[in-house]
């Protein structure tokens, strides 16, 4: 990777960005790869470039539920900036691609010496907390169709493509609903001409229409990120 192409890294002044990149290694994110388990020590932080990661959790043996998503707008492992060395969720690669990876100890050292990186990570932590809060309310109060539209928009934003691979089984897991609910909701979006779906691949056909079909949580997430990180 010739350039950072990660929003948090690009926000840094040149000197502090260079210092961070000296301890960063380019890695490939493989679809389905588990980067960290809940409660496990955070050994690396990841700054996605063109891949993205799902933050999932499970309670009392119930199926996993996605509570957050990380793409090149952010990073995985931000709680290290609060002195927390254990992961609060299971982190799974949802979209394959590339990322910058930094060991926990080198990251802490660079963070301690970089006021700009501290500001960026702390602001991103606020954005991430807001995303988690929004997701919790969204699951409780919004119907499957608008939630599915929101999830597809969030995925498209991070995939930087109009088409991406996803199955109904995976969507059901991410949204915390039964597969039949996803099938019905996806079918409704397809009949409205908003998406195409064929053999595990989704295509966004009408972006504006999909935004109109999504719940207000999608716009709230984008506004929160724009206000804190530009």
C-alpha positions as CSV (number, residue, x, y, z in Angstrom):
1,X,0.0,0.0,0.0
2,X,1.6,3.2,-1.1
3,X,-0.4,5.6,1.0
4,X,-2.4,5.4,4.3
5,X,-5.9,5.7,2.8
6,X,-7.3,5.5,6.3
7,X,-9.2,8.6,7.5
8,X,-7.8,8.6,11.0
9,X,-4.2,8.3,9.8
10,X,-4.7,11.0,7.1
11,X,-6.0,13.4,9.8
12,X,-2.5,13.4,11.4
13,X,0.1,16.0,10.7
14,X,2.8,14.8,8.4
15,X,5.4,14.2,11.2
16,X,3.1,12.3,13.5
17,X,1.7,10.3,10.6
18,X,5.2,9.3,9.6
19,X,6.0,8.2,13.2
20,X,2.9,6.0,13.2
21,X,3.6,4.5,9.8
22,X,7.1,3.4,10.9
23,X,5.5,0.8,13.2
24,X,2.7,-0.2,10.9
25,X,2.7,-3.3,8.6
26,X,0.4,-3.8,5.6
27,X,-1.8,-6.9,6.0
28,X,-4.6,-8.6,4.1
29,X,-8.0,-8.9,5.7
30,X,-9.6,-12.2,4.8
31,X,-13.3,-12.6,4.7
32,X,-14.5,-14.4,7.9
33,X,-11.2,-14.0,9.7
34,X,-11.6,-13.4,13.4
35,X,-9.2,-10.7,14.5
36,X,-10.1,-10.7,18.2
37,X,-12.4,-12.6,20.6
38,X,-14.4,-10.9,23.3
39,X,-12.4,-10.7,26.5
40,X,-9.1,-11.6,24.8
41,X,-6.1,-9.3,25.0
42,X,-5.8,-6.8,22.2
43,X,-2.6,-7.7,20.5
44,X,-2.9,-5.5,17.5
45,X,-4.8,-2.5,16.3
46,X,-6.0,-2.3,12.7
47,X,-6.5,0.7,10.4
48,X,-8.6,-0.6,7.5
49,X,-7.8,0.7,4.0
50,X,-10.3,-1.1,1.8
51,X,-11.6,-3.9,4.0
52,X,-14.1,-3.6,6.9
53,X,-14.8,-5.4,10.2
54,X,-17.9,-6.3,12.1
55,X,-18.1,-5.9,15.8
56,X,-20.4,-8.7,17.1
57,X,-21.5,-9.8,20.5
58,X,-23.7,-12.7,21.9
59,X,-25.6,-13.0,25.1
60,X,-26.6,-16.2,27.0
61,X,-26.0,-18.5,24.0
62,X,-28.1,-16.5,21.6
63,X,-26.9,-16.0,18.0
64,X,-24.3,-13.2,17.5
65,X,-25.5,-9.7,16.7
66,X,-23.6,-7.0,15.0
67,X,-23.3,-3.9,17.1
68,X,-20.8,-1.9,15.1
69,X,-18.8,-1.7,11.9
70,X,-15.3,-0.5,11.2
71,X,-14.0,0.6,7.8
72,X,-11.3,3.0,6.7
73,X,-13.1,5.8,8.6
74,X,-11.8,4.3,11.8
75,X,-9.8,1.7,13.6
76,X,-10.1,-1.6,15.5
77,X,-8.5,-1.5,19.0
78,X,-9.4,2.0,20.0
79,X,-10.1,1.1,23.6
80,X,-6.3,0.8,24.1
81,X,-6.3,4.6,24.2
82,X,-8.3,4.3,27.4
83,X,-5.9,1.9,28.9
84,X,-8.2,-1.1,28.2
85,X,-6.3,-4.1,26.9
86,X,-9.1,-6.5,26.4
87,X,-11.6,-6.6,23.6
88,X,-15.3,-5.9,24.4
89,X,-16.5,-7.7,21.3
90,X,-15.7,-10.4,18.7
91,X,-14.2,-8.8,15.6
92,X,-14.7,-10.5,12.3
93,X,-13.7,-9.4,8.8
94,X,-16.9,-8.7,6.9
95,X,-15.3,-7.3,3.8
96,X,-12.0,-8.5,2.5
97,X,-9.3,-6.0,1.7
98,X,-6.2,-4.5,3.2
99,X,-5.3,-2.7,6.5
100,X,-2.4,-1.3,8.5
101,X,-1.7,-3.4,11.6
102,X,0.3,-2.2,14.6
103,X,1.2,-4.1,17.7
104,X,-0.4,-3.0,20.9
105,X,2.8,-2.0,22.6
106,X,4.2,0.1,19.7
107,X,0.8,1.7,19.2
108,X,0.7,2.8,22.9
109,X,4.2,4.3,22.6
110,X,3.3,6.3,19.5
111,X,0.0,7.3,21.0
112,X,1.7,8.7,24.1
113,X,4.0,10.8,22.0
114,X,1.3,12.1,19.5
115,X,-1.2,14.6,20.7
116,X,-2.9,14.6,17.3
117,X,-3.3,10.8,17.3
118,X,-4.8,11.0,20.8
119,X,-7.3,13.6,19.7
120,X,-8.3,11.6,16.6
121,X,-8.6,8.3,18.5
122,X,-10.6,9.9,21.4
123,X,-13.0,11.5,18.9
124,X,-13.4,8.3,17.1
125,X,-14.1,6.5,20.3
126,X,-17.0,9.0,20.9
127,X,-18.3,8.3,17.3
128,X,-18.0,4.5,18.0
129,X,-19.9,4.8,21.3
130,X,-22.6,6.8,19.5
131,X,-22.8,4.1,16.8
132,X,-23.2,1.4,19.5
133,X,-26.0,3.3,21.2
134,X,-27.8,3.9,17.9
135,X,-27.5,0.2,17.0
136,X,-29.0,-0.8,20.3
137,X,-32.0,1.5,19.9
138,X,-32.3,0.5,16.2
139,X,-32.6,-3.2,17.1
140,X,-35.3,-2.5,19.7
141,X,-37.5,0.0,17.9
142,X,-37.1,-0.3,14.1
143,X,-38.5,-2.9,11.7
144,X,-36.3,-5.3,9.7
145,X,-36.7,-3.5,6.3
146,X,-35.4,-0.1,7.4
147,X,-32.6,-1.8,9.4
148,X,-31.6,-3.9,6.5
149,X,-31.5,-0.8,4.3
150,X,-29.3,0.9,6.9
151,X,-26.9,-2.1,7.1
152,X,-26.6,-2.2,3.3
153,X,-25.7,1.5,3.1
154,X,-23.2,1.1,5.9
155,X,-21.6,-1.8,4.1
156,X,-21.6,0.0,0.7
157,X,-19.8,3.0,2.4
158,X,-17.1,0.7,3.6
159,X,-16.8,-1.6,0.6
160,X,-16.5,1.4,-1.7
161,X,-18.4,-0.6,-4.3
162,X,-22.0,-1.0,-5.5
163,X,-21.8,-4.8,-5.2
164,X,-20.6,-7.0,-2.4
165,X,-20.9,-10.6,-1.2
166,X,-23.4,-11.4,1.5
167,X,-25.8,-14.3,2.2
168,X,-29.3,-14.2,3.9
169,X,-27.9,-16.4,6.7
170,X,-25.1,-13.8,7.3
171,X,-27.6,-10.9,7.2
172,X,-29.8,-12.7,9.7
173,X,-26.9,-13.1,12.1
174,X,-25.8,-9.5,11.7
175,X,-29.3,-8.1,12.2
176,X,-30.2,-10.6,15.0
177,X,-33.4,-11.8,13.2
178,X,-34.6,-15.0,11.5
179,X,-33.6,-15.8,8.0
180,X,-37.1,-15.6,6.7
181,X,-37.4,-12.0,7.9
182,X,-34.3,-11.1,5.9
183,X,-35.7,-12.9,2.9
184,X,-38.9,-10.9,3.0
185,X,-37.2,-7.6,3.7
186,X,-34.7,-8.1,0.9
187,X,-37.4,-9.1,-1.5
188,X,-39.3,-5.9,-0.8
189,X,-36.3,-3.8,-1.4
190,X,-35.6,-5.7,-4.7
191,X,-39.2,-5.3,-5.9
192,X,-38.9,-1.5,-5.3
193,X,-35.8,-1.5,-7.6
194,X,-33.5,-0.5,-4.8
195,X,-31.2,-3.5,-4.8
196,X,-30.4,-6.6,-6.8
197,X,-29.7,-9.9,-5.2
198,X,-28.3,-13.0,-6.9
199,X,-26.4,-16.0,-5.6
200,X,-25.0,-14.4,-2.5
201,X,-24.2,-11.0,-4.0
202,X,-26.1,-7.8,-3.4
203,X,-26.0,-4.8,-5.7
204,X,-27.2,-1.3,-4.7
205,X,-29.2,0.0,-7.7
206,X,-30.8,3.1,-6.2
207,X,-28.7,4.7,-3.5
208,X,-31.0,7.6,-2.9
209,X,-34.0,5.3,-2.7
210,X,-32.2,3.0,-0.3
211,X,-31.4,6.0,1.9
212,X,-35.0,7.0,1.9
213,X,-36.0,3.4,2.9
214,X,-33.5,3.3,5.8
215,X,-34.3,4.3,9.3
216,X,-33.0,7.6,10.6
217,X,-30.2,5.8,12.4
218,X,-28.1,5.8,9.2
219,X,-28.2,9.6,8.8
220,X,-27.6,10.0,12.5
221,X,-24.4,7.9,12.3
222,X,-23.1,9.9,9.3
223,X,-23.9,13.2,10.9
224,X,-22.2,12.2,14.1
225,X,-19.0,11.2,12.3
226,X,-19.0,14.3,10.2
227,X,-19.4,16.6,13.3
228,X,-16.5,14.9,15.2
229,X,-14.0,13.9,12.5
230,X,-15.1,15.8,9.4
